[in-house]
Amino acid sequence: MTRHRAYLLITVFALLLVLFPFLFWYMTWFGRKLTDAQISEYLADSGKPRHAQHALVQIGERLARHGPGVGRWYPQVVHLAASPLIELRQTSAWIMGQDHTYAPFHEALLRLTADPQPMVRRNAALALSNFGDPAARPQLLAMLRPYTIVSPVAGVVQYRLKLGEYVNPGTLVAHVGGVEVRSPLPGEVRDLSRRDGALAGAGDPLVEVSADKEHVWEALRALLIVGTKEDLEDIQRYARGVPGMPEKVQEQALLTVQEIKARQGR
């Protein structure tokens, strides 16, 4: 009986080891469907930002499917676009581009194009292009160009990566003094602007990161709507083909060039 009980306890323990991580993943997975009541509850849950982000993702998915009744949450989406948390501002910007008929979304997106975080600015610009607003253009053009990470403080530079490495948002690129410097954007490291162990001043360039292929493709699609002749130089570089960029980027660049020329009389 004792041996049977011990075997049962071991079996239960093993099941729990599998079940608890699954339950944690399931409860934090943004693809988990929420009811209308849960979306409303999660949007109002200021103590758990992941709940609000989960609700925002679910609203975005309903918008993509043209689900009924989504408009009831629009004021809360606008409210979360002013959150101090980058994840909520970034997700809100993505959602607001899916309904260009709601004027408060347009106004909120215009504010987000001046956000201190480049990922938020880029999401806002892509969303703003759906409104046909040329105010998106500066950020869309920035998505076609390399990005320079600068030092936030003065101090000795100690790099944590090498030329050619790929970074994601949040990747640690260096320490300056005792301060961590992380990449705000994805891309490939093209240049290290200082020697390891050299001094850098606040605002000095540290790392140049290439334009990311997905960001380039999305920007080209948006510029097809709002681009002007002044943007053609940046776009035509991709139309000629850029090493390391997928074929779809060149194809999109060619389409964007053709549309801008046709729209503005060549």
JOBELNOR-V688970 format. One record per pair of residues at least 6 apart in sequence whose ideal C-beta (glycine too) atoms are under 8 Angstrom apart, sorted by the first residue. I is the first residue (numbers start at 0). GAP is how many residues later the second one is. D is the distance in Angstrom with one decimal. If there is no record, write none. Layout:
{{I:GAP:D} {I:GAP:D}}
//
This chain:
{{25:6:6.2} {27:22:6.3} {27:26:7.8} {29:23:6.9} {29:24:5.0} {29:27:4.3} {29:28:7.5} {30:26:7.8} {31:22:7.4} {32:25:7.1} {33:8:6.7} {33:20:6.9} {33:21:6.4} {33:24:4.9} {35:33:7.3} {37:17:7.5} {38:16:4.6} {38:19:5.8} {38:20:6.7} {38:34:6.5} {39:33:7.3} {40:10:7.8} {41:6:7.8} {41:9:4.0} {41:10:6.0} {41:12:5.8} {41:13:3.8} {42:9:5.8} {42:12:4.7} {42:13:7.7} {42:30:6.3} {42:33:4.6} {42:37:7.3} {43:32:7.7} {44:6:4.3} {44:7:6.3} {45:6:7.6} {48:34:7.8} {48:36:5.3} {48:38:6.8} {48:39:6.3} {51:28:6.1} {51:31:7.8} {51:36:5.9} {52:34:5.6} {52:35:6.1} {52:38:5.5} {54:18:7.7} {55:21:6.7} {55:24:6.6} {55:32:7.1} {55:35:4.5} {55:36:6.2} {55:39:5.9} {56:34:6.6} {58:11:6.0} {58:14:5.5} {58:18:6.6} {58:36:5.9} {59:31:7.5} {59:34:6.3} {59:35:4.5} {59:38:6.5} {61:8:5.0} {62:7:5.6} {62:32:6.7} {62:35:4.3} {62:36:6.3} {63:34:6.6} {70:28:8.0} {70:31:7.5} {73:25:7.7} {73:28:5.8} {73:30:7.1} {73:31:7.2} {74:29:7.4} {76:15:5.4} {76:18:5.6} {76:19:6.4} {76:28:7.6} {77:14:7.6} {77:18:7.6} {77:26:5.0} {77:27:6.8} {77:30:5.0} {79:8:4.8} {79:9:7.5} {79:11:7.9} {79:12:4.9} {80:7:7.7} {80:8:5.8} {80:11:3.9} {80:12:6.6} {80:15:6.8} {80:27:4.5} {80:28:7.9} {80:30:7.7} {80:31:6.3} {81:7:7.5} {81:26:7.6} {81:29:7.8} {82:6:5.6} {82:9:7.5} {85:31:5.0} {85:33:7.0} {85:34:6.1} {88:23:6.5} {88:26:6.4} {88:28:7.3} {88:31:4.8} {89:27:7.5} {89:29:5.5} {89:30:5.0} {89:33:5.3} {91:16:7.5} {92:16:6.4} {92:19:5.3} {92:27:6.1} {92:30:3.8} {92:31:4.4} {92:34:5.3} {93:29:5.2} {93:32:7.9} {93:33:6.5} {94:32:8.0} {95:6:7.8} {95:9:3.9} {95:12:6.1} {95:13:5.6} {95:31:5.3} {96:8:7.8} {96:12:7.2} {96:26:7.9} {96:29:6.3} {96:30:2.5} {96:31:7.0} {96:32:7.6} {96:33:4.6} {96:34:7.8} {97:29:7.7} {97:32:7.4} {98:6:6.3} {99:6:7.4} {99:30:4.9} {99:31:4.6} {99:32:7.6} {104:22:7.8} {105:22:7.5} {105:25:5.2} {105:27:7.0} {108:15:4.9} {108:18:5.3} {108:19:4.6} {108:22:7.3} {108:24:7.9} {109:18:7.0} {109:23:7.5} {109:25:6.1} {111:8:5.7} {111:9:6.8} {111:11:7.6} {111:12:3.6} {112:8:5.6} {112:11:4.9} {112:12:5.8} {112:15:6.6} {112:22:6.3} {112:23:7.0} {112:25:7.7} {112:26:5.8} {113:7:7.4} {114:6:5.1} {114:9:6.7} {116:67:6.2} {117:24:7.7} {117:29:7.0} {117:66:5.1} {117:67:5.6} {118:50:5.9} {118:65:6.2} {118:66:6.6} {120:18:5.0} {120:21:7.9} {121:17:5.8} {121:20:7.6} {121:21:5.8} {121:93:6.7} {123:12:7.8} {123:15:7.2} {124:11:4.1} {124:12:7.9} {124:13:7.8} {124:14:3.5} {124:15:5.3} {124:18:7.7} {124:94:8.0} {124:97:7.0} {125:10:7.3} {125:14:7.5} {125:92:5.7} {125:93:7.5} {125:96:5.3} {127:7:6.2} {127:8:4.0} {128:7:4.6} {128:11:6.9} {128:93:3.7} {128:94:7.6} {128:96:5.0} {128:97:5.0} {129:95:7.5} {131:93:6.2} {131:94:6.3} {132:93:6.7} {133:92:4.9} {133:94:7.1} {135:86:6.4} {135:90:5.5} {136:86:7.4} {136:89:5.9} {136:90:7.0} {136:91:7.2} {136:94:6.5} {139:79:4.5} {139:82:5.2} {139:83:5.4} {139:86:7.3} {139:87:7.6} {139:91:7.9} {140:78:7.5} {140:82:7.8} {140:90:6.1} {140:93:5.5} {142:68:6.5} {142:72:4.6} {142:73:6.4} {142:75:7.2} {142:76:3.7} {143:67:5.8} {143:72:5.8} {143:75:5.6} {143:76:7.6} {143:90:4.8} {143:91:7.2} {143:93:7.7} {143:94:7.0} {144:66:6.0} {144:89:7.1} {145:41:7.5} {145:44:6.1} {145:62:5.2} {145:63:6.3} {145:64:5.5} {145:65:6.1} {146:37:7.9} {146:38:5.2} {146:40:6.5} {146:61:7.3} {146:62:4.9} {146:64:7.5} {147:45:7.7} {147:57:4.9} {147:58:7.9} {147:59:7.3} {147:60:5.3} {147:61:7.7} {148:24:6.2} {148:32:6.6} {148:34:6.0} {148:35:7.4} {148:56:7.5} {148:57:5.2} {148:58:4.4} {148:59:7.7} {148:60:6.5} {149:53:5.3} {149:54:6.3} {149:55:5.6} {149:56:6.2} {150:6:7.3} {150:25:5.0} {150:30:6.8} {150:49:4.3} {150:50:6.8} {150:51:6.0} {150:52:6.6} {150:53:4.9} {150:54:7.8} {150:55:5.3} {151:24:6.9} {151:27:6.0} {151:29:6.5} {151:50:6.6} {152:23:5.7} {152:24:5.9} {152:26:5.2} {152:49:5.3} {153:22:7.6} {153:23:7.3} {153:45:7.3} {153:46:6.7} {153:47:4.9} {153:48:5.2} {154:21:4.4} {154:22:2.8} {154:23:7.6} {154:24:6.9} {154:44:7.2} {154:45:6.7} {155:20:7.1} {155:21:6.3} {155:41:6.2} {155:42:7.3} {155:43:6.0} {155:44:7.8} {156:17:5.8} {156:18:7.6} {156:19:5.6} {156:37:4.7} {156:38:7.6} {156:39:6.6} {156:40:6.9} {156:41:5.5} {156:42:7.4} {156:43:5.0} {156:49:6.6} {157:16:6.2} {157:17:4.6} {157:18:7.8} {157:38:6.3} {157:39:7.0} {158:14:7.0} {158:15:4.9} {158:33:6.0} {158:37:5.3} {158:48:7.9} {159:12:5.0} {159:13:6.0} {159:14:5.7} {159:15:7.0} {160:6:6.8} {160:10:7.4} {160:11:7.8} {160:12:5.5} {160:13:7.8} {160:28:5.8} {160:46:7.8} {161:27:7.0} {162:26:5.6} {162:27:7.3} {162:28:7.4} {162:29:6.5} {163:24:6.5} {163:25:6.3} {164:23:7.2} {164:24:5.0} {165:20:7.4} {165:21:7.3} {165:22:5.3} {165:23:7.7} {166:6:6.4} {166:16:4.3} {166:18:8.0} {166:19:6.5} {166:20:6.4} {166:21:7.7} {166:22:6.5} {166:42:6.4} {167:15:7.2} {167:18:5.1} {168:13:7.9} {168:14:6.4} {168:15:5.9} {168:16:6.1} {168:17:6.1} {169:12:5.4} {169:13:7.1} {170:11:6.2} {170:12:4.8} {171:8:5.9} {171:9:7.4} {171:10:5.5} {172:8:5.4} {172:9:6.4} {172:10:5.3} {172:16:7.7} {172:33:7.0} {172:34:5.2} {173:7:4.6} {173:32:5.7} {173:33:7.0} {174:6:6.9} {175:24:5.8} {175:30:7.4} {180:25:6.3} {182:24:7.3} {182:26:6.2} {184:24:6.1} {184:27:6.9} {184:30:7.7} {185:23:7.8} {185:26:4.4} {185:28:7.8} {185:29:7.2} {186:22:3.7} {186:23:4.5} {186:24:6.4} {186:25:4.8} {187:21:6.8} {187:22:4.4} {187:56:7.7} {188:18:6.0} {188:19:7.5} {188:20:6.2} {188:21:7.9} {189:18:4.7} {189:19:6.7} {189:20:5.1} {190:16:7.0} {190:17:3.9} {191:14:7.4} {191:15:6.1} {192:11:7.3} {192:12:4.2} {192:13:5.6} {192:14:6.7} {192:15:6.9} {193:6:5.5} {193:10:7.4} {193:12:6.2} {199:6:6.5} {209:34:7.9} {212:31:7.5} {212:32:5.5} {212:33:5.9} {212:36:6.1} {215:22:6.5} {215:29:6.7} {215:33:5.5} {216:29:7.9} {216:31:6.2} {216:32:5.2} {216:35:5.7} {219:15:6.6} {219:18:6.7} {219:29:6.9} {219:32:4.4} {219:33:5.4} {219:36:5.0} {220:31:6.1} {220:35:7.5} {222:8:5.8} {222:12:6.3} {222:33:5.3} {222:37:7.4} {223:28:7.7} {223:31:6.4} {223:32:4.4} {223:35:4.9} {223:36:7.4} {226:8:6.8} {226:29:6.2} {226:32:7.7} {226:33:4.7} {227:32:6.7} {227:36:6.5} {228:31:6.6} {228:32:7.9} {228:35:5.4} {230:29:7.0} {231:25:6.3} {231:28:6.4} {231:29:7.8} {234:18:5.4} {234:21:5.4} {234:22:5.6} {234:25:7.5} {235:17:7.2} {235:21:6.0} {237:7:6.7} {237:11:5.6} {237:12:6.2} {237:14:7.9} {237:15:3.8} {238:11:6.4} {238:14:3.9} {238:15:4.9} {238:17:7.9} {238:18:5.3} {239:10:7.9} {240:9:5.1} {241:7:7.2} {241:8:7.7}}
//
